[in-house]
Amino acid sequence: MMPGHIVRFAIAIVAFAILARLPVGLDPAFQFDAALAVIWGFGILSLVLLTGYAGQVSLCQATFAGVAAYGAGMTVASMHGGYLLGIIIGVLAATVLGVIVGLPALRLHGITLAIVTLGIALVFDKYVFQDHIFDWFTGGTGGWQVTQASLFGIPVDSSKHLLTAYDVMLALFCVVAVLMVNLHQSGAGRRFRAIRDSELAASTMGVNLTRYKLLAFALSASIAGLGGSFYPLIAGSVSPQPFWVFTSLQLAAIGVLMGVRYVPAAALGGVFMAVVPDVLTRYGHGTFMNRFNYDISYDWFQLAVGVLLVLQLILLPDGVWGDIRARALRAWDVVRMKPREEVRPA
């Protein structure tokens, strides 16, 4: 029997091969949606680690992504550095902010920690990302423009090589996803879960709460920042709107909806968050059967998320992926038991 980590990497390679082909042949708008889905997938993946593994609450994941996006944009557009350097600086900036945000978590938890992180998201949304004092970081009203970029000599700019950028992001997402699953099975993962289940019991067993809480916030922020650092690459510029406070709330809501304890739920959530609003914008108005006019705006997406979240908490408390996983395991148990019943002597 093959070791678990080899199986996980094999599954990741197959998933990459399939998902990399999906946007091929679509119009540029849907190709952009596919790339955006990976970015939001990173955001939800960061919540899987922070909330699903370590039991900590954060409502500022989009802020981490925004800081990384501005850091990457500033490096490329202002400092004229390569985009790989921009990604590194963006992720480092997000990681530092994650440690700072994690400091209140050493004494707070639950709703109070959620309010603190929401306050941090509001401060960055209204002041850091939009105030002229920080124009040196944000590039001013127009933001940073990234028209040409390459990684390892491969053009990945949004103008003509959007699918290449998508493939690079997707490959990184698959690698990070496998590392996340491996982390879950490691000693650090067991300590994270001990903190999630009971901080008092974890402390009694010798878990260093300070170290592992800050580590969870740092890793979570770096994952969200890794996704955010690619935003200027696929959009051609960076602005505050994609990283406002409501995006953080959407990431948290869709993460819970899809199953915040499971890595594959991040991929489902990213697609849901990126593609559904665009579909509503494109096809949400028209005439049904040449008689009935309908007009479904983007506001319906926000309403649908709220309604689905309530239904999920009632009907599927473990999330959409959690329910799919449970059903698949039950079906596998049934299939595995049938051969035993057939060979049982009369």
C-alpha positions as CSV (number, residue, x, y, z in Angstrom):
1,M,0.0,0.0,0.0
2,M,1.4,3.4,-1.0
3,P,2.2,6.0,1.7
4,G,-0.5,8.6,2.2
5,H,1.6,11.6,1.0
6,I,2.3,9.9,-2.3
7,V,-1.5,9.2,-2.8
8,R,-2.2,12.9,-2.0
9,F,0.3,14.2,-4.5
10,A,-1.1,11.8,-7.1
11,I,-4.6,13.1,-6.5
12,A,-3.4,16.7,-6.7
13,I,-1.6,16.0,-10.0
14,V,-4.8,14.5,-11.5
15,A,-6.9,17.4,-10.1
16,F,-4.5,19.9,-11.7
17,A,-4.6,18.2,-15.0
18,I,-8.4,18.3,-15.1
19,L,-8.9,21.8,-13.7
20,A,-6.2,23.3,-15.9
21,R,-8.2,22.4,-19.0
22,L,-11.6,23.7,-17.9
23,P,-11.1,27.4,-18.8
24,V,-9.5,26.6,-22.2
25,G,-11.6,27.9,-25.0
26,L,-13.8,30.1,-22.8
27,D,-14.0,33.8,-23.4
28,P,-11.6,36.0,-21.5
29,A,-14.2,37.0,-18.8
30,F,-14.7,33.4,-17.7
31,Q,-11.0,32.8,-17.9
32,F,-10.6,35.7,-15.5
33,D,-13.3,34.2,-13.3
34,A,-11.3,30.9,-13.2
35,A,-8.2,32.8,-12.1
36,L,-10.1,34.8,-9.5
37,A,-11.6,31.5,-8.2
38,V,-8.1,30.3,-7.4
39,I,-7.4,33.6,-5.5
40,W,-10.5,33.3,-3.4
41,G,-9.7,29.6,-3.0
42,F,-6.5,30.6,-1.3
43,G,-8.5,32.9,1.0
44,I,-10.8,30.1,2.0
45,L,-7.9,27.7,2.3
46,S,-6.4,30.1,4.8
47,L,-9.6,29.8,6.9
48,V,-9.4,26.0,6.8
49,L,-6.1,26.2,8.6
50,L,-7.0,29.0,11.0
51,T,-10.6,28.1,11.8
52,G,-11.0,24.5,10.7
53,Y,-7.7,23.3,12.2
54,A,-6.8,25.7,15.0
55,G,-10.3,26.9,16.0
56,Q,-9.4,30.6,15.7
57,V,-11.8,33.2,14.2
58,S,-10.8,35.9,11.6
59,L,-12.9,38.3,9.6
60,C,-10.0,40.0,7.9
61,Q,-8.6,37.4,5.4
62,A,-9.3,39.7,2.5
63,T,-7.2,42.3,4.2
64,F,-4.2,39.9,4.2
65,A,-4.8,39.3,0.5
66,G,-5.1,43.0,-0.1
67,V,-1.8,43.8,1.7
68,A,0.0,41.2,-0.4
69,A,-1.6,42.5,-3.6
70,Y,-0.4,46.0,-2.9
71,G,3.0,44.8,-1.8
72,A,3.4,42.8,-5.1
73,G,2.1,45.7,-7.1
74,M,4.4,48.2,-5.5
75,T,7.4,46.0,-6.0
76,V,6.8,45.6,-9.7
77,A,5.4,49.0,-10.6
78,S,7.3,51.3,-8.3
79,M,10.5,49.4,-7.4
80,H,10.7,47.7,-10.9
81,G,11.4,44.4,-9.3
82,G,10.5,41.0,-10.8
83,Y,7.1,39.5,-10.1
84,L,8.6,36.7,-8.1
85,L,10.1,39.2,-5.8
86,G,6.8,40.9,-5.6
87,I,5.1,37.7,-4.5
88,I,7.7,37.2,-1.8
89,I,7.4,40.7,-0.5
90,G,3.6,40.5,-0.6
91,V,3.5,37.2,1.3
92,L,6.0,38.5,3.9
93,A,3.9,41.7,4.4
94,A,0.8,39.6,4.9
95,T,2.6,37.2,7.2
96,V,3.8,40.1,9.4
97,L,0.3,41.5,9.6
98,G,-1.0,38.0,10.4
99,V,1.3,37.8,13.5
100,I,0.2,41.3,14.6
101,V,-3.5,40.3,14.2
102,G,-2.8,37.1,16.1
103,L,-1.6,38.9,19.2
104,P,-5.1,39.6,20.5
105,A,-5.9,35.9,20.0
106,L,-3.6,35.1,22.8
107,R,-6.2,36.5,25.2
108,L,-9.4,36.6,23.2
109,H,-11.5,34.0,21.5
110,G,-14.9,33.5,19.9
111,I,-17.0,36.6,19.2
112,T,-14.6,39.0,20.8
113,L,-11.8,37.9,18.5
114,A,-14.1,38.1,15.5
115,I,-15.0,41.7,16.4
116,V,-11.3,42.7,16.8
117,T,-10.4,41.2,13.4
118,L,-13.4,42.8,11.8
119,G,-12.2,46.2,13.2
120,I,-8.8,45.6,11.7
121,A,-10.5,44.9,8.3
122,L,-12.5,48.1,8.6
123,V,-9.3,50.1,9.4
124,F,-7.5,48.8,6.4
125,D,-10.5,49.1,4.1
126,K,-11.3,52.7,5.0
127,Y,-7.9,54.2,5.7
128,V,-4.9,52.2,4.7
129,F,-6.2,51.1,1.3
130,Q,-7.9,54.5,0.5
131,D,-6.2,57.3,2.5
132,H,-3.7,59.5,0.6
133,I,-1.2,59.1,3.5
134,F,-0.6,55.6,2.2
135,D,-0.2,56.4,-1.4
136,W,3.4,55.3,-1.3
137,F,2.0,51.8,-0.6
138,T,-1.2,51.8,-2.6
139,G,-0.2,53.8,-5.6
140,G,-2.8,56.4,-5.1
141,T,-6.3,56.5,-6.5
142,G,-5.4,54.6,-9.7
143,G,-3.5,51.9,-7.8
144,W,-0.5,50.1,-9.2
145,Q,-0.6,49.1,-12.9
146,V,1.0,45.8,-13.8
147,T,0.9,45.4,-17.6
148,Q,3.8,43.1,-18.3
149,A,5.2,40.4,-15.9
150,S,6.9,37.1,-16.1
151,L,7.8,34.2,-13.7
152,F,11.0,32.3,-14.4
153,G,11.0,33.8,-17.9
154,I,7.4,32.8,-18.7
155,P,5.1,35.7,-19.6
156,V,2.1,35.6,-17.2
157,D,0.5,39.1,-17.6
158,S,-3.2,39.5,-17.8
159,S,-3.2,41.0,-21.3
160,K,-2.3,37.9,-23.4
161,H,-1.2,35.2,-21.0
162,L,-4.0,34.9,-18.5
163,L,-4.3,31.1,-18.7
164,T,-0.6,30.8,-18.0
165,A,-1.1,32.8,-14.8
166,Y,-4.1,30.6,-14.0
167,D,-2.0,27.4,-14.4
168,V,0.8,28.8,-12.2
169,M,-1.7,29.7,-9.5
170,L,-3.6,26.4,-9.8
171,A,-0.3,24.5,-9.4
172,L,0.6,26.5,-6.3
173,F,-2.9,25.9,-4.9
174,C,-2.6,22.2,-5.4
175,V,0.8,22.1,-3.7
176,V,-0.4,24.2,-0.7
177,A,-3.5,22.0,-0.5
178,V,-1.4,18.8,-0.2
179,L,0.9,20.5,2.3
180,M,-2.2,21.5,4.3
181,V,-3.5,17.9,4.4
182,N,0.0,16.7,5.5
183,L,0.0,19.4,8.2
184,H,-3.3,18.1,9.5
185,Q,-1.7,14.6,10.0
186,S,1.5,16.0,11.6
187,G,2.3,16.7,15.2
188,A,1.7,20.4,14.6
189,G,-1.7,19.6,13.2
190,R,-2.6,17.6,16.2
191,R,-1.6,20.5,18.5
192,F,-3.8,22.8,16.4
193,R,-6.7,20.5,16.8
194,A,-6.1,20.3,20.5
195,I,-6.3,24.1,20.8
196,R,-9.5,24.0,18.7
197,D,-11.1,21.4,20.9
198,S,-10.1,22.9,24.3
199,E,-7.4,25.5,25.0
200,L,-7.3,24.6,28.6
201,A,-6.8,20.9,27.9
202,A,-4.2,21.7,25.3
203,S,-2.3,23.8,27.7
204,T,-2.5,21.1,30.3
205,M,-1.0,18.6,27.8
206,G,2.0,20.9,27.3
207,V,1.0,22.7,24.0
208,N,2.5,26.1,23.8
209,L,-0.6,28.2,23.1
210,T,1.3,31.4,22.3
211,R,3.5,29.7,19.7
212,Y,0.9,27.7,17.9
213,K,-1.8,30.5,17.9
214,L,0.7,32.9,16.3
215,L,1.9,30.2,14.0
216,A,-1.7,29.5,12.9
217,F,-2.3,33.2,12.2
218,A,1.0,33.6,10.4
219,L,0.5,30.6,8.1
220,S,-3.1,31.6,7.4
221,A,-2.1,35.1,6.5
222,S,0.7,33.8,4.2
223,I,-1.7,31.5,2.4
224,A,-4.3,34.3,1.9
225,G,-1.4,36.6,0.9
226,L,-0.1,34.1,-1.6
227,G,-3.4,34.3,-3.4
228,G,-3.7,38.0,-3.1
229,S,-0.2,38.6,-4.5
230,F,-1.4,37.3,-7.8
231,Y,-4.3,39.7,-8.1
232,P,-2.4,42.5,-9.9
233,L,-1.1,39.8,-12.3
234,I,-4.5,38.7,-13.5
235,A,-6.3,42.1,-13.2
236,G,-3.5,44.3,-14.6
237,S,-3.9,46.6,-11.6
238,V,-4.7,46.6,-7.9
239,S,-7.5,48.6,-6.2
240,P,-9.2,48.5,-2.8
241,Q,-12.6,47.2,-4.0
242,P,-11.8,43.5,-4.2
243,F,-10.4,43.5,-0.7
244,W,-13.0,45.5,1.2
245,V,-14.5,44.3,4.5
246,F,-17.5,42.6,2.9
247,T,-15.1,40.3,0.9
248,S,-13.7,39.0,4.2
249,L,-17.3,38.3,5.4
250,Q,-18.1,36.5,2.2
251,L,-14.9,34.4,2.6
252,A,-15.9,33.4,6.1
253,A,-19.5,32.7,5.1
254,I,-18.7,30.6,2.0
255,G,-16.0,28.8,3.9
256,V,-18.5,27.7,6.5
257,L,-21.0,26.9,3.9
258,M,-18.7,24.6,1.9
259,G,-17.1,23.0,5.0
260,V,-14.4,25.0,6.8
261,R,-12.7,21.8,8.1
262,Y,-11.9,20.4,4.7
263,V,-9.3,21.4,2.2
264,P,-11.3,20.5,-1.0
265,A,-14.1,22.8,0.3
266,A,-11.7,25.8,-0.5
267,A,-11.8,24.9,-4.2
268,L,-15.6,24.7,-4.2
269,G,-15.9,27.9,-2.3
270,G,-13.5,29.8,-4.6
271,V,-15.5,28.7,-7.7
272,F,-18.8,29.6,-6.0
273,M,-17.5,33.1,-5.0
274,A,-16.0,34.0,-8.3
275,V,-18.2,32.4,-10.9
276,V,-21.8,32.7,-9.6
277,P,-21.8,36.6,-9.3
278,D,-20.5,36.8,-12.9
279,V,-23.1,34.4,-14.2
280,L,-25.9,36.4,-12.4
281,T,-24.5,39.6,-14.0
282,R,-24.4,38.1,-17.5
283,Y,-27.6,36.0,-17.5
284,G,-29.6,37.4,-14.7
285,H,-31.9,39.5,-16.9
286,G,-34.0,38.7,-19.9
287,T,-37.4,37.2,-20.9
288,F,-38.6,33.7,-19.9
289,M,-40.8,32.0,-22.5
290,N,-41.2,35.3,-24.3
291,R,-43.7,36.4,-21.7
292,F,-42.1,37.0,-18.3
293,N,-39.3,39.5,-17.8
294,Y,-36.8,38.8,-15.0
295,D,-33.9,40.8,-13.6
296,I,-31.6,39.1,-11.0
297,S,-28.9,41.5,-9.8
298,Y,-25.7,40.8,-7.8
299,D,-27.7,41.5,-4.6
300,W,-29.4,38.2,-5.1
301,F,-26.0,36.5,-4.7
302,Q,-25.6,38.1,-1.3
303,L,-29.1,37.0,-0.3
304,A,-28.5,33.5,-1.6
305,V,-25.3,33.2,0.5
306,G,-27.2,34.2,3.6
307,V,-30.1,31.8,3.0
308,L,-27.8,28.9,2.1
309,L,-25.7,29.5,5.2
310,V,-28.8,29.3,7.4
311,L,-30.0,26.1,5.6
312,Q,-26.5,24.6,5.8
313,L,-26.2,25.2,9.5
314,I,-29.5,23.4,10.0
315,L,-29.3,20.6,7.4
316,L,-25.5,20.2,6.8
317,P,-23.7,21.3,9.9
318,D,-20.4,19.9,8.5
319,G,-20.7,21.9,5.3
320,V,-21.3,20.8,1.7
321,W,-18.0,19.0,1.3
322,G,-18.4,17.4,4.7
323,D,-21.8,16.0,3.6
324,I,-20.4,14.8,0.3
325,R,-17.5,13.2,2.1
326,A,-19.7,11.4,4.6
327,R,-22.0,10.0,1.9
328,A,-19.0,8.8,-0.1
329,L,-17.5,7.1,2.9
330,R,-20.8,5.3,3.7
331,A,-21.1,4.2,0.0
332,W,-17.5,2.9,0.1
333,D,-18.3,0.9,3.3
334,V,-21.3,-0.7,1.6
335,V,-19.2,-1.6,-1.5
336,R,-16.4,-3.0,0.7
337,M,-18.8,-5.1,2.8
338,K,-20.6,-6.8,-0.2
339,P,-17.7,-9.2,-1.1
340,R,-17.5,-10.4,2.4
341,E,-21.2,-11.2,2.5
342,E,-20.9,-13.1,-0.8
343,V,-18.2,-15.4,0.4
344,R,-19.8,-16.1,3.8
345,P,-20.6,-19.8,4.0
346,A,-24.2,-20.9,4.1
